[in-house]
Amino acid sequence: ALAGDAIGVTGTIGAAAAGFEILRDPERFAHSATAPRLVRSHLRPEPRVDAARLLVEHGVRAAMDLSDGLAGDLPKMLSASGVSAEIEEDRLPVIAAVRALFPGRWVDLGLRGGEDYELLFTIPADRWDALERDAASQAITVTRLFERQGVRYYAVDLRSTVSGRSGESHVLVEVRRSGRSWIVTYPFAIVL
């Protein structure tokens, strides 16, 4: 990823995590017509092979599947590039069923819910429109997570840092809210 790239994701996010939550408390969601679809999203993720081919054709710079959720996987991508990102909350591609069944948690499910196996990617911003047109013609959904400038550099504010485990390194990731946006920085990794 380079500063100025567009950050995108295929499909929708948060459905698999919502399906997991439904499986944990099936009685609560017994009368929901959309619950079975969300449970299927959790139990049977579909590989995005056609979307991956399309991304390669359009010159994607970096891509990975969202197995650990957007907040878990985006920092991994950013660490390799030395950049940070801003994601507009309103642009998170979380389907209406998740928003309706989890009105107070849909953002969290979209950011931290994993196992959607959608593709997270960066692409030069000037290639976004062509990608979006070709994706639509093939019934592939792509969403740009930050409309104004894509990947941007940000100062690190370690006051809101959280710890996590990533392979053999202990990583510090900052995810903070700024208005209706989320700032994700990956300042450094300490190898154990």
MIKELUM-669665 format. One record per residue: residue in one letter; x, y, z of N, C-alpha, C in turn. Coordinates in steps of 0.02 Angstrom, whole numbers, padded with zeros to 5 digits, always signed. Example, Ala and Ser with C-alpha at 12.3 -4.5 7.8 and 13.67 -1.06 7.14 Angstrom:
2
a+00660-00284+00390+00615-00225+00390+00660-00165+00390;s+00642-00112+00354+00684-00053+00357+00645+00002+00394;
This chain:
192
a+00042-00059+00000+00000+00000+00000+00044+00062+00000;l+00022+00112-00035+00057+00175-00036+00010+00230-00011;a+00039+00283+00017-00001+00340+00037-00039+00365-00024;g-00104+00377-00016-00146+00399-00071-00185+00344-00105;d-00168+00280-00090-00206+00225-00118-00277+00224-00091;a-00322+00195-00130-00390+00182-00106-00389+00116-00069;i-00423+00113-00013-00431+00050+00024-00501+00025+00009;g-00506-00038-00011-00571-00066-00027-00580-00134+00003;v-00642-00156+00000-00660-00223+00024-00713-00250-00024;t-00710-00316-00036-00762-00347-00077-00820-00366-00032;g-00878-00373-00062-00937-00398-00026-00956-00357+00035;t-00978-00392+00087-00998-00360+00149-00959-00391+00207;i-00956-00355+00262-00919-00379+00320-00966-00379+00381;g-00950-00420+00429-00988-00424+00491-01041-00478+00492;a-01059-00506+00434-01113-00557+00432-01092-00621+00467;a-01031-00643+00457-01008-00705+00489-01007-00698+00565;a-00983-00640+00589-00982-00628+00661-01053-00625+00689;a-01098-00595+00652-01168-00593+00672-01197-00663+00675;g-01180-00704+00625-01203-00773+00624-01178-00812+00685;f-01116-00799+00704-01088-00831+00764-01127-00810+00826;e-01142-00746+00831-01181-00721+00888-01250-00753+00891;i-01280-00762+00833-01346-00794+00830-01342-00867+00854;l-01289-00901+00833-01280-00971+00855-01269-00975+00931;r-01241-00924+00960-01229-00924+01032-01294-00913+01071;d-01344-00881+01041-01407-00867+01075-01465-00875+01026;p-01477-00936+01001-01527-00946+00949-01598-00928+00969;e-01615-00935+01032-01683-00917+01054-01698-00844+01043;r-01649-00802+01055-01659-00729+01047-01676-00710+00976;f-01651-00749+00927-01660-00732+00857-01707-00780+00821;a-01744-00820+00858-01787-00872+00829-01838-00845+00780;h-01861-00783+00789-01913-00755+00746-01886-00710+00691;s-01821-00709+00683-01791-00666+00632-01787-00704+00565;a-01814-00674+00514-01812-00704+00448-01742-00703+00417;t-01700-00656+00440-01633-00649+00411-01579-00688+00450;a-01595-00713+00508-01546-00749+00549-01515-00809+00512;p-01555-00850+00478-01525-00908+00444-01472-00888+00392;r-01484-00833+00357-01434-00809+00308-01369-00791+00342;l-01374-00758+00400-01313-00738+00436-01277-00799+00464;v-01314-00848+00487-01283-00910+00512-01246-00944+00455;r-01277-00947+00395-01243-00976+00337-01178-00939+00321;s-01179-00873+00329-01118-00834+00317-01062-00856+00363;h-01080-00873+00424-01029-00897+00472-01007-00968+00457;l-01054-01012+00442-01038-01083+00434-01008-01100+00366;r-01026-01062+00315-01004-01078+00247-00978-01017+00208;p-00921-00991+00229-00894-00934+00191-00876-00955+00120;e-00883-00909+00074-00869-00924+00003-00805-00888-00018;p-00758-00925-00048-00697-00893-00072-00713-00844-00128;r-00678-00789-00130-00691-00735-00179-00641-00739-00237;v-00641-00796-00270-00593-00809-00324-00604-00760-00382;d-00666-00751-00404-00680-00706-00460-00660-00634-00442;a-00674-00615-00381-00656-00547-00359-00580-00539-00358;a-00545-00591-00336-00471-00588-00334-00443-00579-00404;r-00470-00615-00452-00447-00608-00521-00458-00537-00547;l-00517-00510-00531-00533-00442-00553-00485-00391-00522;l-00470-00400-00458-00423-00354-00425-00354-00356-00457;v-00331-00415-00474-00266-00422-00507-00266-00387-00575;e-00320-00396-00612-00326-00364-00678-00323-00288-00673;h-00344-00260-00616-00346-00188-00609-00286-00160-00571;g-00236-00201-00559-00174-00176-00529-00176-00165-00454;v-00210-00208-00418-00211-00203-00345-00139-00205-00319;r-00124-00164-00269-00057-00163-00240-00048-00214-00185;a-00100-00222-00144-00097-00268-00088-00167-00296-00077;a-00171-00359-00056-00236-00389-00042-00228-00447+00006;m-00280-00458+00044-00282-00515+00090-00354-00530+00109;d-00367-00591+00133-00435-00605+00154-00446-00578+00224;l-00509-00566+00240-00527-00538+00306-00546-00594+00354;s-00498-00634+00373-00511-00689+00419-00511-00665+00491;d-00476-00611+00506-00472-00584+00574-00510-00519+00583;g-00553-00502+00536-00591-00440+00539-00551-00382+00512;l-00586-00330+00494-00553-00271+00465-00503-00239+00513;a-00522-00233+00577-00477-00202+00626-00418-00248+00641;g-00424-00313+00629-00369-00359+00641-00324-00367+00581;d-00352-00364+00520-00312-00376+00460-00284-00314+00428;l-00320-00258+00431-00295-00197+00400-00227-00176+00430;p-00218-00179+00497-00153-00161+00524-00096-00206+00498;k-00110-00268+00485-00058-00313+00457-00036-00288+00389;m-00084-00267+00348-00068-00242+00282-00029-00176+00287;l-00051-00133+00332-00020-00068+00339+00051-00073+00365;s+00064-00123+00409+00131-00129+00438+00183-00143+00385;a+00166-00180+00335+00213-00195+00282+00230-00134+00240;s+00187-00083+00243+00195-00024+00201+00215+00039+00239;g+00210+00037+00305+00227+00095+00345+00178+00152+00339;v+00115+00136+00326+00063+00187+00321+00007+00173+00371;s-00035+00222+00381-00094+00215+00423-00155+00229+00380;a-00214+00217+00408-00274+00225+00367-00329+00257+00406;e-00374+00288+00370-00436+00313+00399-00493+00279+00363;i-00540+00254+00402-00598+00219+00374-00660+00256+00395;e-00702+00274+00348-00764+00308+00364-00816+00257+00387;e-00841+00266+00448-00889+00220+00477-00950+00211+00433;d-00975+00264+00403-01034+00260+00361-01023+00219+00298;r-00960+00208+00280-00945+00171+00219-00934+00096+00233;l-00934+00075+00296-00925+00004+00311-00981-00036+00277;p-00963-00085+00236-01015-00123+00200-01046-00178+00243;v-01084-00156+00292-01119-00202+00337-01192-00204+00314;i-01217-00265+00300-01284-00271+00272-01338-00250+00323;a-01395-00233+00296-01451-00209+00337-01473-00259+00390;a-01469-00323+00375-01489-00374+00425-01446-00370+00488;v-01381-00359+00480-01337-00353+00537-01352-00289+00575;r-01361-00235+00538-01377-00170+00569-01443-00174+00608;a-01492-00210+00581-01558-00215+00613-01556-00260+00675;l-01523-00317+00670-01521-00364+00726-01473-00344+00781;f-01423-00304+00764-01373-00282+00812-01363-00206+00808;p-01415-00167+00823-01411-00095+00813-01356-00060+00852;g-01339-00085+00909-01286-00054+00949-01218-00085+00939;r-01214-00137+00898-01151-00174+00890-01130-00183+00818;w-01167-00158+00770-01151-00173+00700-01082-00147+00680;v-01062-00089+00706-00996-00063+00688-00942-00109+00715;d-00950-00131+00777-00902-00177+00807-00899-00243+00768;l-00956-00270+00749-00957-00332+00710-00924-00321+00642;g-00935-00263+00613-00903-00248+00549-00828-00239+00553;l-00805-00207+00607-00733-00194+00615-00696-00254+00643;r-00724-00286+00693-00687-00339+00728-00709-00409+00712;g-00768-00416+00683-00792-00483+00666-00751-00513+00610;g-00729-00573+00619-00688-00605+00568-00725-00659+00531;e-00689-00694+00491-00712-00752+00454-00763-00737+00399;d-00765-00674+00377-00805-00659+00318-00769-00682+00255;y-00704-00682+00257-00661-00702+00201-00673-00660+00139;e-00697-00600+00150-00698-00552+00095-00626-00529+00084;l-00613-00492+00032-00546-00470+00016-00537-00397+00033;l-00486-00383+00071-00464-00316+00088-00409-00299+00038;f-00410-00240+00009-00360-00225-00041-00345-00150-00045;t-00287-00134-00074-00272-00065-00091-00257-00063-00165;i-00275-00007-00195-00267+00002-00267-00253+00076-00279;p-00213+00093-00329-00203+00164-00344-00271+00198-00353;a-00279+00255-00322-00343+00290-00321-00370+00304-00391;d-00324+00317-00439-00347+00333-00506-00373+00272-00544;r-00368+00213-00516-00394+00152-00548-00461+00130-00517;w-00483+00166-00465-00543+00144-00429-00605+00143-00473;d-00618+00196-00511-00679+00200-00550-00685+00143-00600;a-00629+00126-00634-00630+00071-00682-00643+00005-00646;l-00612-00005-00589-00624-00066-00550-00697-00071-00530;e-00725-00016-00505-00794-00016-00483-00843-00032-00541;r-00830-00003-00599-00872-00017-00659-00868-00091-00679;d-00807-00118-00682-00799-00188-00703-00828-00235-00650;a-00819-00218-00587-00847-00259-00534-00923-00262-00539;a-00954-00205-00549-01028-00202-00555-01051-00244-00615;s-01015-00242-00670-01035-00280-00729-01030-00355-00718;q-00991-00376-00667-00983-00447-00651-01020-00466-00586;a-01063-00422-00562-01101-00433-00500-01055-00445-00440;i-00999-00409-00439-00952-00411-00382-00957-00343-00348;t-00968-00345-00282-00973-00283-00244-00904-00263-00218;v-00884-00201-00229-00824-00173-00199-00844-00107-00166;t-00816-00095-00107-00832-00035-00070-00767+00000-00052;r-00764+00065-00067-00706+00105-00048-00718+00129+00024;l-00673+00114+00068-00684+00126+00139-00670+00198+00160;f-00637+00236+00119-00625+00306+00134-00630+00345+00069;e-00679+00385+00062-00693+00417-00002-00647+00476-00018;r-00626+00511+00033-00590+00574+00019-00519+00563-00005;q-00477+00525+00032-00407+00521+00012-00375+00452+00018;g-00411+00400+00037-00381+00334+00042-00333+00328+00100;v-00276+00298+00089-00226+00288+00142-00191+00354+00155;r-00185+00373+00219-00151+00435+00237-00106+00423+00295;y-00056+00464+00303-00012+00459+00362-00044+00494+00421;y-00034+00467+00480-00060+00498+00541-00009+00493+00596;a-00010+00541+00641+00033+00537+00700+00006+00482+00745;v+00050+00451+00781+00030+00396+00826+00013+00425+00894;d-00044+00405+00920-00067+00424+00987-00070+00360+01028;l-00018+00346+01066-00014+00282+01102-00059+00279+01163;r-00094+00333+01180-00139+00331+01237-00196+00281+01227;s-00215+00268+01166-00272+00223+01154-00248+00158+01119;t-00187+00138+01135-00159+00078+01103-00185+00015+01136;v-00198-00035+01095-00218-00101+01120-00166-00152+01097;s-00159-00206+01134-00110-00257+01116-00144-00315+01083;g-00108-00349+01041-00134-00409+01009-00077-00454+00990;r-00091-00514+00968-00041-00563+00949-00044-00572+00874;s+00012-00571+00841+00014-00581+00768+00075-00624+00752;g+00065-00687+00740+00121-00731+00723+00171-00733+00779;e+00234-00720+00763+00287-00722+00813+00304-00654+00841;s+00267-00602+00823+00280-00535+00847+00224-00512+00893;h+00243-00473+00942+00192-00439+00984+00182-00371+00952;v+00120-00355+00936+00108-00294+00898+00065-00246+00939;l+00076-00183+00928+00035-00131+00958-00004-00098+00902;v-00068-00098+00908-00112-00071+00857-00155-00017+00888;e-00161+00038+00856-00205+00091+00879-00265+00094+00834;v-00323+00089+00863-00386+00099+00827-00424+00151+00866;r-00431+00211+00838-00466+00264+00875-00518+00296+00831;r-00567+00323+00863-00622+00356+00828-00607+00430+00820;s-00624+00456+00763-00617+00527+00749-00681+00549+00713;g-00729+00574+00750-00793+00590+00720-00828+00527+00697;r-00844+00522+00632-00876+00463+00604-00825+00418+00569;s-00760+00430+00582-00707+00390+00552-00669+00352+00605;w-00634+00301+00583-00590+00261+00626-00519+00267+00598;i-00472+00283+00641-00402+00289+00622-00367+00224+00643;v-00334+00191+00597-00298+00129+00613-00224+00142+00600;t-00184+00135+00652-00111+00142+00643-00077+00080+00670;y-00022+00066+00642+00018+00008+00660+00088+00035+00671;p+00101+00065+00729+00163+00103+00737+00226+00061+00737;f+00224+00002+00768+00285-00038+00771+00269-00108+00795;a+00316-00153+00785+00310-00221+00811+00372-00237+00851;i+00365-00272+00905+00421-00293+00946+00428-00368+00939;v+00481-00392+00909+00490-00463+00899+00510-00495+00965;l+00474-00548+00985+00487-00582+01048+00540-00635+01039;
